[in-house]
């Protein structure tokens, strides 16, 4: 799990192989949740129901009863030490908590909204905005520029 987040450039609360240590570090940083799990959360499992933290996975999908996660070091014969990466579906009741990573903001501004902001803030006419977006710089840069101008 650490490897995945390192590659994605997302800070993990603590570098550890212990699920319990991860959950405690997430709690101390205000990034732990104990319900309302959603895709992207790192859920911590207690397979035996004895209060231990046995394994973790990155949530792909969840409903009231089942949670599907991508898990490393798992397998069909060993839930927490199988040496494989697998998509596993488990009962939500096996989850004792989760770390909710701080993901980068998803771009929600439309290109048209960005163009209006740039026109208003920079005083550029529609032709210049069209030229910048369509010919030279692209729509993604237009949105980034508009966000910076807000």
N, C-alpha and C positions, 0 to 999 in steps of 0.2 A: 504494500500500500504506500509506503514511504516513497518508493521509486516512482510510482505514478504521479504523486503530487510534486515531487522534485522536478520531473519532466514538464509538468504543467506550470511550474513557477508559482505554486501555491504553498504558503508557509503552513507547516504542520505544527501544532502546539508544542510538541516535544519529539525528538528523534528517539524512538523506542520500538522494541519488538513486542512490548507488553500492551495488550488491549486495555487493561485496567489503568495502567499509567497514562495511556493516551486519553482515556475518558476523564481521569482526574485532572490532567493538564487542560483539557477542553473546558472543564467546569471552572477552573481557576481563571480562564480567559473569557468566560462568559459565552463560550461557543458550544456548550453542551445542551442537548434537548432530550426530553424523556417522553416523547410522543409527538404526534403530528409529523412523522417522518416523511421526507420527500426525496425525490431523485437528487443525487449528489451528496447526501448525508453519508457519513461513515457509521454504520450501525455496529454495535458491540453486542455479541451474543453470549448467553449463558445457557449452554445446551442441556446441562443437568438440572437446572432450576435450583442450584444450591448456593447462588450468590457469587459464583466465580465468573470471571470474564474470560471466555474461551477463545473467541475468534472475532474477526470483523470483516465487513464487506462494504463496498460502495453501492448505495441504493440505485437501482435502475427503475423500479416500479414498486408501488405499494398500494394496498387497499386495506380494508378493516381487519382482515385476517391473515393475509399473506404479504410477504416482502420478497422481492426479487433483487438480488445483489450480485455484483461481480466480485468474486473472492479469489484471492491468491492462496497458495499453500493449502488447498483443499482437495478432496477427492471423493469418489463414490464409496470408498471403504473407510475413510477417515475424515470427519468433518473439519478438523482443525490442523491436520498435519499430513495432507495427501500429496503435496508436491505438484499440484496442477492449478491453473487458473480456470475457473468455471463460473458459469451463470448458475446460481443456486436459488431456489425458491423455498422459503422457510416460513414457519408460523411467526407472526409478529410477537406472539407471547414469549418467544425465545430471546427477544431483544431487551436489554437492560438499560439502554440509552444510546446516544449517538453524538458524534462530533459533527457540527454543521460548519464546514469550511467557509471561509470568506472568499467567494468567487468573484471574479472580475465582473463589472457591470455589463449587462447585455445591451447592445445598442438598440434604443427604442425610438430614436428620432428619425423621422422620414426625411428623404432627400428634399422634398418640397418645403418641409419645416425648416431645414437647414438653410436652404436658399433664401427664404424669407428673413431669417435672422441675419444672414450675411448682408443682404440688401439693406435692411434697416440699420444695422450697426456700422457697416462700412460705407454706406451711401453708394453702393454700386448699382448699376442698372441691370435689368433682366438679361440683356444681351451679354454683358460681361460675365454674369453669373453662369449663363448657359455655356459660354466659352470655357470658363474655368472648370466646370463640372464635366462637360461632355468631351471636350477636346484635350485639355492639358492635364488635369489633376484627378479626375474621377470622383464619383459620388461619395465614396468612403471618406476621402479626405475632406470633402465639403462638410460632411456631418461632424468630423473631428474638429474642424475649424469653427463651425457654428457652436459646438459644445464649449470650446475654449472661450468664445466670445460672450457666452451667457453670463 
